[in-house]
Amino acid sequence: MSKIRYKYNTKTLSYEKAVTPLRTRIFRAISFLGTASVIGVISVIIAFRYFDSPKEKQLRRELEKMQIQYDLLNKRMNNLAVVLDDLEQRDDNVYRAIFEAEPIPDDIRKSGFGGADRYNDLEGFTYSQLMISTTQKMDQLAKQMYIQSKSYDEVVKLAENKEKLLSSIPSIMPISVKDLKGTPSGFGYRTHPIYKIVKMHTGMDFNAAIGTPIYATGDGVVERADAEASGYGNHVVINHGFGYETLYGHMSKIMVAPGQQVKRGEVIGLVGNTGTSSGPHVHYEVIRNGNKINPISYYFLDLSPVEYQQIIQQSSQSNQSFD
C-alpha cells in the first residue's frame, strides 16, 4: 500500500494531499521500464558470456571427454605404429631376406594419401586439427597394415616354394674343384688378356682342360645355347626363376638346347676356348634381377670352408682375366 503524501499550502496555511501529475507518472514508469530492460539485457549478456546453461555444461563435458578419448586414441595409434614398424623391419630384414625377396621400399610402405581436400569436412570445428591429425594417422596405419598383409601373403607363397627356391638358386661352382688348373680370375676390374686394358670383369673364370665337364649350378630352364653373343663363344644361359640367371661361356661343346629343363649338377657343356678367350676355361656369371653380381657368394654347397677361403683369396687377386 503506497504512502499518502501531503504538502503545505502557503496560501491556505494548511496541508493538502499531494497529487502526482499523469505526465510525471508516465515518465517515471517509462524510466523504470527502460532501466529494468537495460539491466535485464546486461544480465542476460553476462549470464550467456560467463555462465553456462545446463545444456551448454553438458556439451562442454562431452567435448572435454571427446578430447580425452582422441588423446588416448592417438597414444594407442602411436603404440600400434611402433609395433607395425617392428613387423615391417622383420619382414624386410628377416622373412624376405630368407627367401631372397627384395624389401618393400619405405616410399611405398609410408606413402601419403592424395587429394588436398580429403579432410575438408573436418575443418571449421573447435578441435579440427586434433580430428584431422587423428584421422590421418588412422588412414596411414590402415594403408601400412594393408601393404604388410600383402607382403605376408607373398612370403607365404615364397615359403610354399621354398624347396623349389633352394634347388633353383645357383649354389655350386660350374666345374669341379679337382678339375681346376691354376688360379681363378675373379669378379671386378681386371686386365683384359687380348685388349690389355683394365675393364670390368662381370664373372669368374675357371681354367681347366678342354673337354672338362661344365655343370648347371641350379635347377632351371635353358634360355639360350648358341655362339651368337659377342665374345662369349659357345655359351649357355639358364633361367633359374626367382630373378636368377647364370651364363657359361667359351664352351668347346654345348650339350643342351633352349627350352630344356636342367637340374643342378647336370652336365650342360664342355670347357673350351671359343670366342674372345686366351686359353681353355669357362667364364661364369650370376645375374640377379638383371644385374651381374659376384658369383663368389654362391658356392656354398660343394666347397669345404677351407676350399671356399682359398677360392676367395685366389679370385680376389688383381690378375689378368682369361676373356
NORMO-V709353 format. One record per residue. OMEGA is omega in whole degrees, 0 to 359 (* if undefined). BURIAL is b if it has 24 or more other C-alpha atoms within 12 Angstrom, else e. D_FIRST is the distance of its C-alpha to the first C-alpha in Angstrom with 2 decimals. Layout:
omega:OMEGA burial:BURIAL d_first:D_FIRST
omega:OMEGA burial:BURIAL d_first:D_FIRST
This chain:
omega:184 burial:e d_first:0.00
omega:180 burial:e d_first:3.81
omega:177 burial:e d_first:6.54
omega:181 burial:e d_first:9.27
omega:178 burial:e d_first:12.50
omega:176 burial:e d_first:15.95
omega:184 burial:e d_first:19.43
omega:179 burial:e d_first:22.84
omega:184 burial:e d_first:25.25
omega:180 burial:e d_first:28.75
omega:181 burial:e d_first:30.43
omega:181 burial:e d_first:28.88
omega:178 burial:e d_first:28.41
omega:177 burial:e d_first:24.95
omega:178 burial:e d_first:21.23
omega:179 burial:e d_first:19.62
omega:181 burial:e d_first:16.15
omega:180 burial:e d_first:16.04
omega:179 burial:e d_first:15.99
omega:180 burial:e d_first:16.21
omega:181 burial:e d_first:19.20
omega:181 burial:e d_first:19.18
omega:181 burial:e d_first:21.78
omega:180 burial:e d_first:19.80
omega:179 burial:e d_first:16.79
omega:180 burial:e d_first:19.41
omega:179 burial:e d_first:21.18
omega:180 burial:e d_first:18.22
omega:179 burial:e d_first:17.53
omega:179 burial:e d_first:21.26
omega:180 burial:e d_first:21.57
omega:180 burial:e d_first:18.90
omega:179 burial:e d_first:20.66
omega:179 burial:e d_first:24.03
omega:180 burial:e d_first:23.29
omega:180 burial:e d_first:21.98
omega:179 burial:e d_first:25.14
omega:179 burial:e d_first:27.44
omega:180 burial:e d_first:26.05
omega:179 burial:e d_first:26.37
omega:179 burial:e d_first:29.93
omega:180 burial:e d_first:30.93
omega:180 burial:e d_first:29.62
omega:179 burial:e d_first:31.60
omega:179 burial:e d_first:34.68
omega:181 burial:e d_first:34.58
omega:180 burial:e d_first:34.10
omega:184 burial:e d_first:37.02
omega:189 burial:e d_first:39.13
omega:181 burial:e d_first:38.82
omega:180 burial:e d_first:37.60
omega:172 burial:e d_first:39.54
omega:178 burial:e d_first:38.16
omega:179 burial:e d_first:39.62
omega:179 burial:e d_first:42.10
omega:178 burial:e d_first:43.11
omega:179 burial:e d_first:43.57
omega:179 burial:e d_first:45.82
omega:179 burial:e d_first:47.82
omega:178 burial:e d_first:48.23
omega:179 burial:e d_first:49.55
omega:177 burial:e d_first:51.93
omega:179 burial:e d_first:53.16
omega:178 burial:e d_first:53.80
omega:178 burial:e d_first:55.63
omega:179 burial:e d_first:57.63
omega:178 burial:e d_first:58.67
omega:180 burial:e d_first:59.83
omega:177 burial:e d_first:61.80
omega:179 burial:b d_first:63.38
omega:178 burial:e d_first:64.38
omega:180 burial:e d_first:65.96
omega:178 burial:e d_first:67.68
omega:179 burial:b d_first:69.08
omega:179 burial:e d_first:70.47
omega:179 burial:e d_first:72.07
omega:176 burial:b d_first:73.62
omega:177 burial:e d_first:74.95
omega:178 burial:e d_first:76.60
omega:179 burial:e d_first:78.01
omega:178 burial:b d_first:79.36
omega:179 burial:e d_first:81.23
omega:180 burial:e d_first:82.73
omega:178 burial:b d_first:83.67
omega:177 burial:e d_first:85.27
omega:178 burial:e d_first:87.38
omega:180 burial:b d_first:88.46
omega:179 burial:b d_first:89.44
omega:178 burial:e d_first:91.47
omega:181 burial:e d_first:93.29
omega:183 burial:b d_first:93.91
omega:191 burial:b d_first:95.43
omega:180 burial:e d_first:97.34
omega:187 burial:e d_first:98.37
omega:182 burial:b d_first:98.27
omega:178 burial:b d_first:99.27
omega:180 burial:e d_first:101.73
omega:185 burial:e d_first:103.51
omega:176 burial:b d_first:104.14
omega:179 burial:b d_first:105.06
omega:180 burial:b d_first:102.04
omega:176 burial:e d_first:100.43
omega:178 burial:b d_first:96.97
omega:183 burial:b d_first:94.02
omega:179 burial:e d_first:93.04
omega:182 burial:e d_first:89.60
omega:174 burial:e d_first:88.87
omega:181 burial:e d_first:89.05
omega:190 burial:b d_first:87.27
omega:177 burial:b d_first:84.33
omega:182 burial:e d_first:84.18
omega:178 burial:e d_first:80.75
omega:181 burial:e d_first:79.24
omega:176 burial:e d_first:79.64
omega:181 burial:e d_first:76.99
omega:183 burial:e d_first:74.46
omega:183 burial:e d_first:71.69
omega:185 burial:e d_first:72.23
omega:181 burial:e d_first:68.88
omega:182 burial:e d_first:66.84
omega:178 burial:e d_first:64.55
omega:179 burial:e d_first:63.38
omega:172 burial:e d_first:62.36
omega:179 burial:e d_first:58.81
omega:180 burial:e d_first:57.13
omega:183 burial:e d_first:55.68
omega:182 burial:e d_first:58.68
omega:183 burial:e d_first:61.24
omega:178 burial:e d_first:63.86
omega:181 burial:b d_first:63.66
omega:181 burial:b d_first:64.04
omega:181 burial:b d_first:66.88
omega:179 burial:e d_first:68.84
omega:180 burial:b d_first:68.52
omega:178 burial:b d_first:69.66
omega:178 burial:b d_first:72.57
omega:181 burial:b d_first:73.69
omega:178 burial:b d_first:73.54
omega:181 burial:e d_first:75.57
omega:179 burial:b d_first:78.11
omega:180 burial:b d_first:78.54
omega:180 burial:e d_first:78.92
omega:180 burial:e d_first:81.66
omega:179 burial:b d_first:83.47
omega:178 burial:e d_first:83.43
omega:180 burial:e d_first:84.83
omega:180 burial:b d_first:87.64
omega:178 burial:b d_first:88.34
omega:178 burial:e d_first:88.52
omega:179 burial:e d_first:91.05
omega:179 burial:b d_first:93.01
omega:175 burial:b d_first:93.27
omega:179 burial:e d_first:94.50
omega:179 burial:e d_first:97.22
omega:178 burial:b d_first:98.06
omega:178 burial:e d_first:98.41
omega:178 burial:e d_first:100.88
omega:179 burial:b d_first:102.76
omega:178 burial:e d_first:102.94
omega:179 burial:e d_first:104.34
omega:185 burial:e d_first:106.97
omega:182 burial:e d_first:107.65
omega:179 burial:e d_first:111.18
omega:179 burial:e d_first:112.03
omega:182 burial:b d_first:110.48
omega:180 burial:b d_first:112.49
omega:183 burial:b d_first:115.71
omega:183 burial:b d_first:115.01
omega:176 burial:b d_first:114.14
omega:186 burial:b d_first:117.29
omega:174 burial:b d_first:118.18
omega:175 burial:b d_first:121.93
omega:182 burial:b d_first:124.44
omega:173 burial:b d_first:126.35
omega:182 burial:b d_first:129.69
omega:180 burial:b d_first:130.72
omega:183 burial:b d_first:130.78
omega:181 burial:e d_first:134.45
omega:182 burial:b d_first:135.32
omega:176 burial:b d_first:133.84
omega:179 burial:e d_first:136.34
omega:186 burial:e d_first:135.15
omega:177 burial:b d_first:131.67
omega:174 burial:b d_first:128.93
omega:189 burial:b d_first:127.33
omega:181 burial:b d_first:123.55
omega:178 burial:b d_first:120.46
omega:181 burial:b d_first:119.57
omega:182 burial:e d_first:121.33
omega:176 burial:b d_first:125.09
omega:180 burial:e d_first:128.23
omega:185 burial:b d_first:129.47
omega:183 burial:e d_first:133.13
omega:183 burial:e d_first:134.27
omega:177 burial:e d_first:132.07
omega:175 burial:e d_first:131.96
omega:177 burial:e d_first:128.36
omega:180 burial:e d_first:125.34
omega:182 burial:e d_first:123.06
omega:176 burial:e d_first:120.56
omega:192 burial:b d_first:122.28
omega:178 burial:b d_first:119.90
omega:175 burial:b d_first:121.55
omega:178 burial:b d_first:124.10
omega:176 burial:b d_first:127.89
omega:181 burial:b d_first:129.94
omega:182 burial:b d_first:133.67
omega:181 burial:b d_first:135.99
omega:176 burial:b d_first:139.34
omega:181 burial:b d_first:139.64
omega:177 burial:b d_first:139.15
omega:181 burial:b d_first:136.71
omega:174 burial:b d_first:134.09
omega:187 burial:b d_first:130.60
omega:170 burial:b d_first:127.82
omega:185 burial:b d_first:124.48
omega:176 burial:b d_first:121.86
omega:178 burial:b d_first:119.31
omega:178 burial:b d_first:118.96
omega:180 burial:b d_first:118.40
omega:179 burial:b d_first:119.77
omega:182 burial:b d_first:122.43
omega:175 burial:b d_first:120.81
omega:179 burial:b d_first:123.91
omega:185 burial:b d_first:127.53
omega:178 burial:b d_first:129.60
omega:188 burial:e d_first:130.96
omega:179 burial:e d_first:128.89
omega:184 burial:e d_first:126.45
omega:173 burial:e d_first:127.81
omega:186 burial:e d_first:129.27
omega:184 burial:b d_first:128.66
omega:175 burial:b d_first:131.90
omega:184 burial:b d_first:131.97
omega:181 burial:b d_first:128.49
omega:172 burial:b d_first:126.05
omega:179 burial:b d_first:122.25
omega:174 burial:b d_first:120.43
omega:183 burial:b d_first:116.81
omega:186 burial:b d_first:115.36
omega:179 burial:b d_first:111.87
omega:178 burial:b d_first:108.69
omega:184 burial:b d_first:109.26
omega:169 burial:b d_first:112.72
omega:173 burial:b d_first:116.05
omega:180 burial:b d_first:119.36
omega:181 burial:b d_first:122.35
omega:187 burial:b d_first:125.98
omega:174 burial:b d_first:128.38
omega:181 burial:b d_first:132.08
omega:171 burial:b d_first:133.42
omega:180 burial:b d_first:137.09
omega:175 burial:b d_first:136.23
omega:185 burial:b d_first:133.03
omega:177 burial:b d_first:132.93
omega:181 burial:b d_first:129.71
omega:178 burial:e d_first:128.42
omega:181 burial:e d_first:125.04
omega:182 burial:e d_first:122.70
omega:174 burial:e d_first:124.50
omega:179 burial:e d_first:122.46
omega:179 burial:b d_first:123.57
omega:177 burial:b d_first:122.81
omega:179 burial:b d_first:122.52
omega:179 burial:b d_first:126.03
omega:180 burial:b d_first:127.75
omega:182 burial:b d_first:130.53
omega:180 burial:b d_first:129.54
omega:182 burial:b d_first:132.36
omega:180 burial:b d_first:134.96
omega:179 burial:b d_first:134.91
omega:183 burial:b d_first:136.58
omega:183 burial:b d_first:136.91
omega:179 burial:b d_first:135.75
omega:179 burial:b d_first:133.55
omega:186 burial:b d_first:132.81
omega:181 burial:b d_first:134.12
omega:180 burial:b d_first:136.36
omega:182 burial:b d_first:137.51
omega:177 burial:b d_first:137.04
omega:171 burial:b d_first:133.43
omega:174 burial:b d_first:130.28
omega:188 burial:b d_first:127.28
omega:179 burial:b d_first:124.15
omega:171 burial:b d_first:120.56
omega:180 burial:b d_first:117.22
omega:180 burial:b d_first:114.60
omega:181 burial:b d_first:110.96
omega:176 burial:e d_first:108.58
omega:181 burial:e d_first:110.96
omega:178 burial:e d_first:111.41
omega:185 burial:e d_first:114.68
omega:182 burial:b d_first:114.05
omega:181 burial:b d_first:116.24
omega:187 burial:b d_first:118.14
omega:182 burial:b d_first:118.63
omega:188 burial:b d_first:115.44
omega:177 burial:b d_first:116.82
omega:191 burial:b d_first:119.87
omega:183 burial:e d_first:118.20
omega:189 burial:e d_first:120.05
omega:180 burial:e d_first:123.71
omega:173 burial:e d_first:123.93
omega:178 burial:e d_first:123.88
omega:181 burial:e d_first:121.67
omega:180 burial:e d_first:124.79
omega:181 burial:e d_first:126.02
omega:178 burial:e d_first:122.60
omega:178 burial:e d_first:122.46
omega:179 burial:e d_first:125.95
omega:179 burial:b d_first:125.02
omega:182 burial:b d_first:121.94
omega:182 burial:e d_first:124.04
omega:185 burial:e d_first:126.82
omega:182 burial:b d_first:124.63
omega:180 burial:b d_first:122.54
omega:180 burial:e d_first:125.61
omega:181 burial:e d_first:125.70
omega:178 burial:b d_first:129.00
omega:177 burial:b d_first:130.36
omega:180 burial:b d_first:129.21
omega:179 burial:b d_first:131.73
omega:* burial:b d_first:130.22
